[in-house]
Amino acid sequence: MWLALGAFAIGTEGFMIAGLLPALARDLNVGLPAAGHLVTAFSLAYAIGAPVMAVLTAGLERRRLLAVAMAGFCIANLLAALAPGYAGLLAARLLLALSAATFMPAASGYAAAMGGPERRGRALSMVTNGLTSAIIAGVPLGVLVGEGFGWRATFLSVAGLAMISLFGILARLPNQAPGVIASLGERVALAKRIDVLAVLSTTVLTVAGTFTVYTYLGVFLADVAGIGSRGLALVLLGFGLASAAGARLGGIMVDQWGATQTVIVGGGLTVLAYLILSLGAALAPAHSMLALLPAILLWGLASWGLMTAQQARLVALAPSLASLSLSLNSSAIYLGSATGAAIGALVVTNGGVGRLGWVAAGFGVAALLAVQASGRAASHRA
């Protein structure tokens, strides 16, 4: 429960900033693209920091590591809330990323070892459910708190959640010796495998498409449909519910259809959702939500189901190195989010908010092509 609460706090902070970008830009006196770079910086720091921090902290007792990481996350949120300007907030976001990149893999490893072989799946799902719950409830609530009390209040709220998680970790969790952690060289060697690299490329491209739109979703909906903060919170709630359903449905489809087929179907539906978003943006504001809302729900459902299948594909490629390949997939996810946020910033800079969906669709088509490439790579390796 305490690890799930920590994951909830991390997920809320990581995703809620998309709904706060307009307020952040106004208050810090920067443009929307500069505000979007707060997402890019966080994602890059996470992508690079996760494998590096895993190696640097490999020998530390696990409960102590979790406590230090969550304490750092709490402090970073306080620094973000008190940041005097853009540079201070950017520095706080970098510390947030490194703390989160240390906590999340360690929490999953701790839960898996604590649950034992017979309860490993349920223990891991508790941590994952913390992130899913953040998308469903934490992000919309964060947007509402930001709208009612200012964006700084959202960071204070997340700091409070992190503090409760920290107290629970210290008071309730037993000590756990460090396990065997792969070296940085072993991680690089696995990432160099052509078949693994092809699957990771699909992850990067898929998430890049998602964050091209998601980072600027509040700006997009305000521009094309006149949706304010309260309406955005409801849309984000719908997106979160669809994402949770997609993650569950993706697991079922993997068992019935296979992982690669699930990725193809999910990727195709995600591209369709982006195209509907783009066409809906061309409608009059009074009618645009009739197209935009179903597209957003389909987007959440398909994209999260696809990511579940991506994990299954990586495990199938190297079953004995599953924990290592999944950690690389986490880095690929954040590399993709950094790429999408950066590309989205370029689109917004050039006055093309309504074109975000077209750019995301391009990433989606590239991801489908990467699936084909991964199939050829797997055949070549075999």
JOKA-V816405 format. One record per residue. N is the residue number from 1. RES is the residue in one letter. PSI is psi in degrees with one decimal (none if undefined). D_LAST is the distance of its C-alpha to the last C-alpha in Angstrom with 2 decimals. Layout:
n:N res:RES psi:PSI d_last:D_LAST
n:N res:RES psi:PSI d_last:D_LAST
This chain:
n:1 res:M psi:-40.4 d_last:42.41
n:2 res:W psi:-33.0 d_last:43.21
n:3 res:L psi:-38.5 d_last:39.62
n:4 res:A psi:-39.0 d_last:39.37
n:5 res:L psi:-39.1 d_last:42.57
n:6 res:G psi:-42.3 d_last:41.19
n:7 res:A psi:-36.5 d_last:38.09
n:8 res:F psi:-43.8 d_last:40.55
n:9 res:A psi:-43.3 d_last:42.57
n:10 res:I psi:-43.8 d_last:39.61
n:11 res:G psi:-40.3 d_last:38.28
n:12 res:T psi:-47.6 d_last:41.79
n:13 res:E psi:-40.0 d_last:42.40
n:14 res:G psi:-36.9 d_last:39.08
n:15 res:F psi:-27.0 d_last:39.38
n:16 res:M psi:-21.3 d_last:43.17
n:17 res:I psi:-24.1 d_last:43.72
n:18 res:A psi:-36.5 d_last:42.60
n:19 res:G psi:-10.4 d_last:45.74
n:20 res:L psi:-4.7 d_last:47.92
n:21 res:L psi:-46.5 d_last:47.15
n:22 res:P psi:-43.7 d_last:50.31
n:23 res:A psi:-39.7 d_last:52.58
n:24 res:L psi:-44.6 d_last:50.93
n:25 res:A psi:-43.1 d_last:51.31
n:26 res:R psi:-46.4 d_last:54.96
n:27 res:D psi:-34.7 d_last:55.90
n:28 res:L psi:-1.5 d_last:54.23
n:29 res:N psi:46.8 d_last:55.46
n:30 res:V psi:165.8 d_last:52.09
n:31 res:G psi:164.5 d_last:50.28
n:32 res:L psi:-41.1 d_last:47.62
n:33 res:P psi:-40.2 d_last:44.83
n:34 res:A psi:-40.4 d_last:45.97
n:35 res:A psi:-38.2 d_last:45.99
n:36 res:G psi:-27.4 d_last:42.45
n:37 res:H psi:-15.1 d_last:41.40
n:38 res:L psi:-34.2 d_last:42.21
n:39 res:V psi:-43.6 d_last:39.01
n:40 res:T psi:-47.1 d_last:37.06
n:41 res:A psi:-44.0 d_last:38.39
n:42 res:F psi:-47.3 d_last:37.67
n:43 res:S psi:-42.3 d_last:34.07
n:44 res:L psi:-43.0 d_last:33.35
n:45 res:A psi:-38.4 d_last:35.08
n:46 res:Y psi:-47.9 d_last:33.08
n:47 res:A psi:-42.6 d_last:29.68
n:48 res:I psi:-38.2 d_last:30.56
n:49 res:G psi:-32.1 d_last:32.69
n:50 res:A psi:-54.0 d_last:30.44
n:51 res:P psi:-35.3 d_last:28.08
n:52 res:V psi:-46.3 d_last:31.00
n:53 res:M psi:-34.0 d_last:33.41
n:54 res:A psi:-39.3 d_last:30.96
n:55 res:V psi:-44.6 d_last:30.83
n:56 res:L psi:-29.8 d_last:34.59
n:57 res:T psi:13.3 d_last:35.63
n:58 res:A psi:-32.8 d_last:33.23
n:59 res:G psi:1.1 d_last:36.18
n:60 res:L psi:145.0 d_last:38.60
n:61 res:E psi:137.1 d_last:39.77
n:62 res:R psi:-42.2 d_last:38.11
n:63 res:R psi:-40.5 d_last:41.28
n:64 res:R psi:-42.1 d_last:42.94
n:65 res:L psi:-45.2 d_last:39.99
n:66 res:L psi:-41.6 d_last:40.01
n:67 res:A psi:-44.0 d_last:43.76
n:68 res:V psi:-43.1 d_last:43.70
n:69 res:A psi:-43.2 d_last:41.03
n:70 res:M psi:-33.8 d_last:42.99
n:71 res:A psi:-42.4 d_last:46.25
n:72 res:G psi:-38.6 d_last:44.81
n:73 res:F psi:-41.0 d_last:43.72
n:74 res:C psi:-47.7 d_last:47.23
n:75 res:I psi:-41.1 d_last:48.93
n:76 res:A psi:-36.0 d_last:46.79
n:77 res:N psi:-38.8 d_last:47.82
n:78 res:L psi:-40.8 d_last:51.43
n:79 res:L psi:-38.6 d_last:51.06
n:80 res:A psi:-41.8 d_last:49.60
n:81 res:A psi:-31.6 d_last:52.54
n:82 res:L psi:4.7 d_last:55.02
n:83 res:A psi:126.4 d_last:53.38
n:84 res:P psi:-19.6 d_last:56.26
n:85 res:G psi:-171.0 d_last:54.16
n:86 res:Y psi:-44.7 d_last:50.79
n:87 res:A psi:-40.6 d_last:49.87
n:88 res:G psi:-40.6 d_last:50.65
n:89 res:L psi:-38.1 d_last:48.56
n:90 res:L psi:-43.0 d_last:45.61
n:91 res:A psi:-39.7 d_last:45.90
n:92 res:A psi:-38.1 d_last:46.10
n:93 res:R psi:-34.4 d_last:42.94
n:94 res:L psi:-42.3 d_last:41.08
n:95 res:L psi:-38.0 d_last:42.38
n:96 res:L psi:-43.4 d_last:41.44
n:97 res:A psi:-45.6 d_last:37.83
n:98 res:L psi:-37.7 d_last:37.56
n:99 res:S psi:-45.3 d_last:39.25
n:100 res:A psi:-40.1 d_last:36.99
n:101 res:A psi:-24.8 d_last:33.84
n:102 res:T psi:-41.1 d_last:35.14
n:103 res:F psi:-49.2 d_last:36.29
n:104 res:M psi:-49.6 d_last:33.51
n:105 res:P psi:-38.5 d_last:30.63
n:106 res:A psi:-37.7 d_last:33.28
n:107 res:A psi:-42.0 d_last:34.67
n:108 res:S psi:-43.1 d_last:31.35
n:109 res:G psi:-41.3 d_last:30.78
n:110 res:Y psi:-46.7 d_last:34.40
n:111 res:A psi:-42.6 d_last:34.26
n:112 res:A psi:-42.9 d_last:31.13
n:113 res:A psi:-37.7 d_last:32.75
n:114 res:M psi:-36.7 d_last:36.16
n:115 res:G psi:-25.6 d_last:35.08
n:116 res:G psi:167.8 d_last:33.34
n:117 res:P psi:-36.4 d_last:30.40
n:118 res:E psi:-17.5 d_last:32.52
n:119 res:R psi:18.3 d_last:33.62
n:120 res:R psi:-43.5 d_last:30.83
n:121 res:G psi:-44.0 d_last:29.90
n:122 res:R psi:-37.8 d_last:33.56
n:123 res:A psi:-43.8 d_last:34.25
n:124 res:L psi:-37.0 d_last:31.45
n:125 res:S psi:-28.8 d_last:32.59
n:126 res:M psi:-43.0 d_last:36.06
n:127 res:V psi:-44.7 d_last:34.93
n:128 res:T psi:-39.0 d_last:32.88
n:129 res:N psi:-26.8 d_last:35.92
n:130 res:G psi:-43.1 d_last:37.99
n:131 res:L psi:-43.7 d_last:36.05
n:132 res:T psi:-42.7 d_last:36.09
n:133 res:S psi:-32.9 d_last:39.81
n:134 res:A psi:-40.1 d_last:40.41
n:135 res:I psi:-37.5 d_last:39.06
n:136 res:I psi:-50.2 d_last:41.14
n:137 res:A psi:-42.7 d_last:44.37
n:138 res:G psi:-42.0 d_last:44.37
n:139 res:V psi:-49.9 d_last:43.68
n:140 res:P psi:-40.4 d_last:46.36
n:141 res:L psi:-38.7 d_last:48.81
n:142 res:G psi:-40.6 d_last:48.14
n:143 res:V psi:-42.1 d_last:48.96
n:144 res:L psi:-40.6 d_last:52.14
n:145 res:V psi:-43.0 d_last:53.18
n:146 res:G psi:-38.2 d_last:52.66
n:147 res:E psi:-34.7 d_last:54.72
n:148 res:G psi:-33.1 d_last:57.49
n:149 res:F psi:-0.6 d_last:57.75
n:150 res:G psi:153.6 d_last:55.86
n:151 res:W psi:-27.0 d_last:52.36
n:152 res:R psi:-31.4 d_last:53.39
n:153 res:A psi:-29.4 d_last:54.10
n:154 res:T psi:-40.4 d_last:50.47
n:155 res:F psi:-36.3 d_last:49.39
n:156 res:L psi:-39.7 d_last:52.25
n:157 res:S psi:-43.3 d_last:51.14
n:158 res:V psi:-36.4 d_last:47.56
n:159 res:A psi:-38.6 d_last:49.10
n:160 res:G psi:-43.2 d_last:51.07
n:161 res:L psi:-42.1 d_last:47.99
n:162 res:A psi:-36.8 d_last:46.29
n:163 res:M psi:-40.2 d_last:49.43
n:164 res:I psi:-43.2 d_last:49.50
n:165 res:S psi:-42.8 d_last:45.87
n:166 res:L psi:-46.1 d_last:46.76
n:167 res:F psi:-40.2 d_last:49.77
n:168 res:G psi:-41.1 d_last:47.75
n:169 res:I psi:-44.2 d_last:45.10
n:170 res:L psi:-36.9 d_last:47.89
n:171 res:A psi:-30.2 d_last:50.01
n:172 res:R psi:-24.0 d_last:47.66
n:173 res:L psi:137.3 d_last:44.30
n:174 res:P psi:161.5 d_last:44.11
n:175 res:N psi:153.2 d_last:42.80
n:176 res:Q psi:127.3 d_last:39.19
n:177 res:A psi:150.2 d_last:37.84
n:178 res:P psi:144.5 d_last:34.94
n:179 res:G psi:-168.6 d_last:31.49
n:180 res:V psi:120.2 d_last:28.70
n:181 res:I psi:134.6 d_last:27.65
n:182 res:A psi:145.0 d_last:24.78
n:183 res:S psi:165.9 d_last:26.16
n:184 res:L psi:-36.5 d_last:26.00
n:185 res:G psi:-39.8 d_last:23.91
n:186 res:E psi:-37.0 d_last:21.25
n:187 res:R psi:-43.9 d_last:21.30
n:188 res:V psi:-40.6 d_last:20.98
n:189 res:A psi:-42.3 d_last:18.05
n:190 res:L psi:-41.4 d_last:16.07
n:191 res:A psi:-21.5 d_last:17.35
n:192 res:K psi:-14.2 d_last:16.13
n:193 res:R psi:130.5 d_last:12.40
n:194 res:I psi:-41.4 d_last:11.62
n:195 res:D psi:-39.6 d_last:9.99
n:196 res:V psi:-42.6 d_last:12.98
n:197 res:L psi:-37.3 d_last:15.36
n:198 res:A psi:-41.2 d_last:14.74
n:199 res:V psi:-42.0 d_last:15.60
n:200 res:L psi:-33.7 d_last:18.51
n:201 res:S psi:-38.4 d_last:19.68
n:202 res:T psi:-42.0 d_last:20.09
n:203 res:T psi:-47.9 d_last:22.20
n:204 res:V psi:-47.5 d_last:24.29
n:205 res:L psi:-39.8 d_last:25.06
n:206 res:T psi:-48.1 d_last:25.88
n:207 res:V psi:-32.6 d_last:28.21
n:208 res:A psi:-42.6 d_last:29.71
n:209 res:G psi:-43.5 d_last:30.81
n:210 res:T psi:-48.6 d_last:32.27
n:211 res:F psi:-14.6 d_last:34.27
n:212 res:T psi:-40.1 d_last:35.48
n:213 res:V psi:-45.8 d_last:37.57
n:214 res:Y psi:-39.6 d_last:37.96
n:215 res:T psi:-35.1 d_last:39.48
n:216 res:Y psi:25.1 d_last:42.18
n:217 res:L psi:-41.2 d_last:42.44
n:218 res:G psi:-43.2 d_last:46.02
n:219 res:V psi:-42.4 d_last:47.02
n:220 res:F psi:-50.2 d_last:45.30
n:221 res:L psi:-35.4 d_last:47.09
n:222 res:A psi:-37.7 d_last:50.38
n:223 res:D psi:-43.4 d_last:50.22
n:224 res:V psi:-19.7 d_last:49.26
n:225 res:A psi:-0.7 d_last:50.73
n:226 res:G psi:28.1 d_last:53.30
n:227 res:I psi:128.5 d_last:51.65
n:228 res:G psi:-167.7 d_last:53.11
n:229 res:S psi:-41.6 d_last:52.01
n:230 res:R psi:-42.2 d_last:52.85
n:231 res:G psi:-38.0 d_last:51.07
n:232 res:L psi:-40.1 d_last:48.04
n:233 res:A psi:-40.8 d_last:48.03
n:234 res:L psi:-41.1 d_last:47.94
n:235 res:V psi:-42.7 d_last:45.12
n:236 res:L psi:-34.0 d_last:43.09
n:237 res:L psi:-45.1 d_last:43.89
n:238 res:G psi:-42.0 d_last:42.54
n:239 res:F psi:-42.7 d_last:39.38
n:240 res:G psi:-43.0 d_last:38.94
n:241 res:L psi:-42.3 d_last:39.51
n:242 res:A psi:-37.6 d_last:37.04
n:243 res:S psi:-42.7 d_last:34.42
n:244 res:A psi:-42.0 d_last:34.98
n:245 res:A psi:-38.7 d_last:34.72
n:246 res:G psi:-41.2 d_last:31.53
n:247 res:A psi:-40.7 d_last:29.88
n:248 res:R psi:-46.5 d_last:30.92
n:249 res:L psi:-36.2 d_last:30.00
n:250 res:G psi:-40.4 d_last:26.54
n:251 res:G psi:-40.2 d_last:25.83
n:252 res:I psi:-42.7 d_last:27.13
n:253 res:M psi:-35.8 d_last:25.12
n:254 res:V psi:-43.6 d_last:21.83
n:255 res:D psi:-32.9 d_last:22.76
n:256 res:Q psi:-39.4 d_last:23.82
n:257 res:W psi:-21.8 d_last:21.64
n:258 res:G psi:153.9 d_last:18.48
n:259 res:A psi:-44.0 d_last:17.94
n:260 res:T psi:-43.2 d_last:16.55
n:261 res:Q psi:-37.5 d_last:19.37
n:262 res:T psi:-40.4 d_last:21.83
n:263 res:V psi:-41.3 d_last:21.02
n:264 res:I psi:-46.3 d_last:21.54
n:265 res:V psi:-47.0 d_last:24.80
n:266 res:G psi:-41.0 d_last:26.00
n:267 res:G psi:-41.4 d_last:25.32
n:268 res:G psi:-42.3 d_last:27.16
n:269 res:L psi:-33.4 d_last:30.07
n:270 res:T psi:-43.5 d_last:30.29
n:271 res:V psi:-42.5 d_last:30.66
n:272 res:L psi:-41.9 d_last:33.28
n:273 res:A psi:-41.4 d_last:35.12
n:274 res:Y psi:-37.8 d_last:35.32
n:275 res:L psi:-40.2 d_last:36.67
n:276 res:I psi:-39.3 d_last:39.28
n:277 res:L psi:-44.4 d_last:40.23
n:278 res:S psi:-41.9 d_last:40.79
n:279 res:L psi:-37.6 d_last:42.86
n:280 res:G psi:-31.2 d_last:44.80
n:281 res:A psi:-20.7 d_last:45.72
n:282 res:A psi:-8.8 d_last:47.60
n:283 res:L psi:165.8 d_last:49.79
n:284 res:A psi:145.7 d_last:53.16
n:285 res:P psi:-33.9 d_last:53.05
n:286 res:A psi:-23.9 d_last:54.84
n:287 res:H psi:-10.3 d_last:52.12
n:288 res:S psi:-35.5 d_last:48.95
n:289 res:M psi:-20.3 d_last:48.10
n:290 res:L psi:-27.8 d_last:47.90
n:291 res:A psi:-37.1 d_last:44.67
n:292 res:L psi:-42.5 d_last:43.59
n:293 res:L psi:-49.1 d_last:43.73
n:294 res:P psi:-36.3 d_last:41.50
n:295 res:A psi:-41.2 d_last:39.02
n:296 res:I psi:-40.5 d_last:39.02
n:297 res:L psi:-43.0 d_last:38.52
n:298 res:L psi:-40.3 d_last:35.60
n:299 res:W psi:-50.0 d_last:34.12
n:300 res:G psi:-43.9 d_last:34.35
n:301 res:L psi:-49.6 d_last:33.03
n:302 res:A psi:-42.1 d_last:29.95
n:303 res:S psi:-37.6 d_last:28.98
n:304 res:W psi:-33.1 d_last:29.19
n:305 res:G psi:-37.6 d_last:27.34
n:306 res:L psi:-42.1 d_last:24.48
n:307 res:M psi:-33.5 d_last:24.42
n:308 res:T psi:-42.6 d_last:24.16
n:309 res:A psi:-33.9 d_last:21.01
n:310 res:Q psi:-41.0 d_last:19.57
n:311 res:Q psi:-42.5 d_last:20.11
n:312 res:A psi:-37.9 d_last:18.35
n:313 res:R psi:-42.7 d_last:15.20
n:314 res:L psi:-41.2 d_last:15.27
n:315 res:V psi:-39.8 d_last:16.04
n:316 res:A psi:-31.5 d_last:13.12
n:317 res:L psi:-35.4 d_last:10.67
n:318 res:A psi:76.5 d_last:12.66
n:319 res:P psi:-37.9 d_last:15.23
n:320 res:S psi:-14.4 d_last:16.94
n:321 res:L psi:30.7 d_last:17.53
n:322 res:A psi:-46.1 d_last:18.73
n:323 res:S psi:-35.5 d_last:22.14
n:324 res:L psi:-45.9 d_last:20.94
n:325 res:S psi:-34.7 d_last:18.57
n:326 res:L psi:-32.4 d_last:21.40
n:327 res:S psi:-36.3 d_last:23.89
n:328 res:L psi:-35.9 d_last:21.95
n:329 res:N psi:-36.3 d_last:22.00
n:330 res:S psi:-42.3 d_last:25.77
n:331 res:S psi:-38.1 d_last:26.17
n:332 res:A psi:-37.5 d_last:24.30
n:333 res:I psi:-46.3 d_last:26.73
n:334 res:Y psi:-28.3 d_last:29.70
n:335 res:L psi:-40.5 d_last:28.49
n:336 res:G psi:-41.2 d_last:28.26
n:337 res:S psi:-36.1 d_last:31.72
n:338 res:A psi:-42.3 d_last:33.16
n:339 res:T psi:-46.7 d_last:31.84
n:340 res:G psi:-43.2 d_last:33.17
n:341 res:A psi:-39.2 d_last:36.51
n:342 res:A psi:-43.2 d_last:36.93
n:343 res:I psi:-40.7 d_last:36.19
n:344 res:G psi:-37.2 d_last:38.45
n:345 res:A psi:-39.8 d_last:41.15
n:346 res:L psi:-40.8 d_last:41.02
n:347 res:V psi:-45.1 d_last:41.39
n:348 res:V psi:-39.3 d_last:44.30
n:349 res:T psi:-36.1 d_last:45.92
n:350 res:N psi:19.5 d_last:46.15
n:351 res:G psi:27.3 d_last:47.77
n:352 res:G psi:43.0 d_last:44.86
n:353 res:V psi:-41.0 d_last:44.64
n:354 res:G psi:-13.6 d_last:44.40
n:355 res:R psi:2.2 d_last:41.37
n:356 res:L psi:-39.7 d_last:39.18
n:357 res:G psi:-38.0 d_last:37.59
n:358 res:W psi:-42.0 d_last:36.65
n:359 res:V psi:-43.1 d_last:34.94
n:360 res:A psi:-38.8 d_last:33.05
n:361 res:A psi:-36.8 d_last:31.96
n:362 res:G psi:-42.7 d_last:30.57
n:363 res:F psi:-39.8 d_last:28.42
n:364 res:G psi:-41.8 d_last:27.31
n:365 res:V psi:-41.6 d_last:26.29
n:366 res:A psi:-36.9 d_last:24.35
n:367 res:A psi:-40.3 d_last:22.54
n:368 res:L psi:-37.8 d_last:21.57
n:369 res:L psi:-35.8 d_last:20.28
n:370 res:A psi:-31.7 d_last:18.18
n:371 res:V psi:-43.3 d_last:16.63
n:372 res:Q psi:-41.9 d_last:15.62
n:373 res:A psi:-37.7 d_last:14.27
n:374 res:S psi:-33.6 d_last:12.19
n:375 res:G psi:-41.5 d_last:10.66
n:376 res:R psi:-38.8 d_last:9.86
n:377 res:A psi:-40.7 d_last:8.60
n:378 res:A psi:-40.2 d_last:6.17
n:379 res:S psi:-39.2 d_last:5.09
n:380 res:H psi:-41.1 d_last:5.44
n:381 res:R psi:-38.0 d_last:3.80
n:382 res:A psi:none d_last:0.00
